[in-house]
Amino acid sequence: MFIKLNKISILAICLILFSSIILGCIEEDIEESVVTPTSSETAPVEKQTLIVGEMWDIRTVDPVKSGEMVKEKAMIVDTLVEADPDFTLRPGLSELWEQVSDLQWKFYLKKDVKFHDGTEFTADVVKWSIERAMEMNPSVKTLTQIKSIEIVDNHTLLFITEEPYAAFPASLEYPSLGIISPTSKTDDKGIVTKPIGTGPFKFERFDVASGTLYLLRNDDYWGIKPGLEKVVIKGIPDPTSRAMSVEKGEVGFTCDVPYGDIERLRATSGLKVEAYPTARVYQMQFGNLTGTPYSDVRVRKAISYAIDREVISDRTLHGCAAPAIGPVMPTITWSNQKLEGYPYNLENAKQLLAEAGWEDTDGNGIVDKNGEEFGFTLYTYPQRPGLQPMAEAIQSMLKDVGIKVEVRVMDWSAIGEHMTDRDLKLSGTAVAMVPDPDYYLRKTYHSNSDSNIWGYSNPEMDSLLEEGLSTFHAGKRQETYDRVQEIALDEVPIIHVAYYKVAVVMHDNVKGFVFNPIAHDYMLNPEMYIAS
Amino acid sequence: MAHRFKQSNLSEKLPLHLLKYKSTAIGLMLIVVLAFLAIFAPYLTPYDPIEVDLYNNIQSPSWEHPFGTDNLGRDVLTRVIYATRIDILASIFIVGISMIIGISIGILAGYYGGVIDKVLVGMMDTFLALPEIILALVLVGALGPGLFNVTLALSMLGWVKYARVSRGLALSIKEKEFIEAIKAVGVSDFYLVTHHIMPNTIAPISTLAVLSLGHAILSLAALGFLGLGAQPPMPEWGAMLNEGRIFLRVGWWISIFPGLMIMITVLAFNFIGDGLRDVLDPRLKLRERQ
């Protein structure tokens, strides 16, 4: 009997422990909201040192393999062309460029630039570096269309493209094309282990075991003098851990914290929180546009009208998204400002469905046509935490117009095997790998594109997209892409739900940060410094 | 009809015996409450477990929503109650199927012996060498995520322990004198196994089964937490835990309550299992009398 009594007391202890844990959590929450994070708690940190909580594990420091890391975050390398936050191009390592013919581009390099180790920055180094990137990464070749590179003189290069390619200067902004010196240390497989670039920060060391990258200020930087002395970039892949380390003061800057935590972090004194729209869009693609209910454009429009993008962005994703109009967010210079999109309108949605023949004839709340009910499975994947709640919100919104949706969450690679022509997929897709409209628009809307698995085909669209490739006059090119976006919105071959926002959290004393949405996640800038 | 040795009068007194143990009584009470929740779910709460209310998300517990609401504004209490239905039914299904497979294989091996036994025991050992949850992950990966697939995968993997126990029992029972007697009468093997060996394995197997129910719920919740089990918006404890994970600091109620339910249910099954073992194990009873 003694043993039995003991079990009951164990149960009691368990319950007491559990409730105290819960109470402890609540109390902790209240306490923590008044605690000011200090940057000196864990390690003695020197002035002008910024520790960054990075969202991916850092595995390599070769710019070709992880250009976003080495160029955008670590600022070790520069590219020939850079871009402003509105995606207009500006000179990077090249002072100016000119188009010689349809296929030829001349780039004049900056003359007062030196690599971190003092190596001269010359045309043959640039040629070597770009050719190395093309050799190592086949996507660089498709993105740039480079056929060959010729050296004109010590600081002038001539690029010859395979085809007329108006996006060429923009493609040189691609972070994998960050210029490194041939003196960079490599391992026996030719992967760079100590990159030597021209950027505002020098590589100090990379601790492979902890995935931490240490950087030092480059006092001879050709641009403005960097404000920070040291930057330490630590990979913290779990969003919750990132939020905690910026609160505790272990890191001074981090991004993409759980969207549920944003409001709480914003209320924490000593922290600055801002969610910035990036060039990534949450989009819903149809399984197939032929032989399904979606071959009728009215059905596609009805689905688009039935989605309340405002509430998804503000409530479901807690401000970590912005309602989408078309594929290109309005702050990007090449977006068509006249478009209005599909503001939430249940009546329009129902009417369009009725016009397409989808009506609820048996009164069960689901629309049907010829005895067949309208339903589909919405597939999405777990890697981006905003997708599942968004899919569930869409599910409930489409229920209001009588469409029965099932949500299935599975690994990105497995979706293709399960998805049928009738199903839809919700994903977060990069809109600008390089700062040019051609990349995403041709990929999504051209009938020959590999990504266009839903089979959208419109001859006018195809010819406009091809025209955009060989139109070099900026104004005329803009007209072409304005028309592309207009047709895209009018025919809705793909539904844009929201623009992705990345939440940046930093300590109050970190100043000078300018968010640039051309970054693939976020990018740091040399103007940053720590105020005392 | 069926001849059961040693425990002929036990089955009638079983409930009374069980209630003598306080922890078992508590376990039974908890299970009765959980069963009540599962059966009468629609009458217990005014909300729909999948009805989304996007404007009232992450509301802390109140009179209107005693367990608060989740990120999509669904009532957590309602979801927890409906999840009871899904989790308990699925775990019973898992244990039931693995029991049927396990007993059949175990008795087959134990009763016939020889090559059949060697092959089947080898199979059991192989299965035992592999961690169950990893195998389940592989199976679900192949079948695709979903509650049905997870239930199926776990049913296919849980049979080994039943097979081992019933093989052992069959080995000892087949040597008994009454079996010799029945054989002498000339009944078929099938009749002998189903009418005389199987009934005698029920007591130990049922203890094991009740204890495994808790284990099944944990595995189900673990796979649900990984996003492989119930697909949204179906309420399932493990999946609810996962959904609330990123809101732990702002909305602890979203994952604490499903977590508590998992704990209580597993505890209840374990209490009953312990009690059953104490009552049904003759050696323990003997010790108690002394």
Boltz contact constraints between the chains, C-beta under 6 A:
constraints:
  - contact:
      token1: [A, 4]
      token2: [B, 21]
      max_distance: 6.0
  - contact:
      token1: [A, 4]
      token2: [B, 22]
      max_distance: 6.0
  - contact:
      token1: [A, 4]
      token2: [B, 23]
      max_distance: 6.0
  - contact:
      token1: [A, 7]
      token2: [B, 23]
      max_distance: 6.0
  - contact:
      token1: [A, 8]
      token2: [B, 22]
      max_distance: 6.0
  - contact:
      token1: [A, 25]
      token2: [B, 252]
      max_distance: 6.0
  - contact:
      token1: [A, 258]
      token2: [B, 246]
      max_distance: 6.0
  - contact:
      token1: [A, 260]
      token2: [B, 246]
      max_distance: 6.0
  - contact:
      token1: [A, 260]
      token2: [B, 247]
      max_distance: 6.0
  - contact:
      token1: [A, 260]
      token2: [B, 250]
      max_distance: 6.0
  - contact:
      token1: [A, 261]
      token2: [B, 249]
      max_distance: 6.0
  - contact:
      token1: [A, 264]
      token2: [B, 249]
      max_distance: 6.0
  - contact:
      token1: [A, 264]
      token2: [B, 250]
      max_distance: 6.0
  - contact:
      token1: [A, 311]
      token2: [B, 54]
      max_distance: 6.0
  - contact:
      token1: [A, 315]
      token2: [B, 54]
      max_distance: 6.0
  - contact:
      token1: [A, 315]
      token2: [B, 57]
      max_distance: 6.0
  - contact:
      token1: [A, 316]
      token2: [B, 54]
      max_distance: 6.0
  - contact:
      token1: [A, 382]
      token2: [B, 227]
      max_distance: 6.0
  - contact:
      token1: [A, 389]
      token2: [B, 71]
      max_distance: 6.0
  - contact:
      token1: [A, 392]
      token2: [B, 72]
      max_distance: 6.0
  - contact:
      token1: [A, 392]
      token2: [B, 232]
      max_distance: 6.0
  - contact:
      token1: [A, 392]
      token2: [B, 233]
      max_distance: 6.0
  - contact:
      token1: [A, 396]
      token2: [B, 52]
      max_distance: 6.0
  - contact:
      token1: [A, 407]
      token2: [B, 232]
      max_distance: 6.0
  - contact:
      token1: [A, 408]
      token2: [B, 231]
      max_distance: 6.0
  - contact:
      token1: [A, 409]
      token2: [B, 227]
      max_distance: 6.0
  - contact:
      token1: [A, 410]
      token2: [B, 145]
      max_distance: 6.0
  - contact:
      token1: [A, 418]
      token2: [B, 144]
      max_distance: 6.0
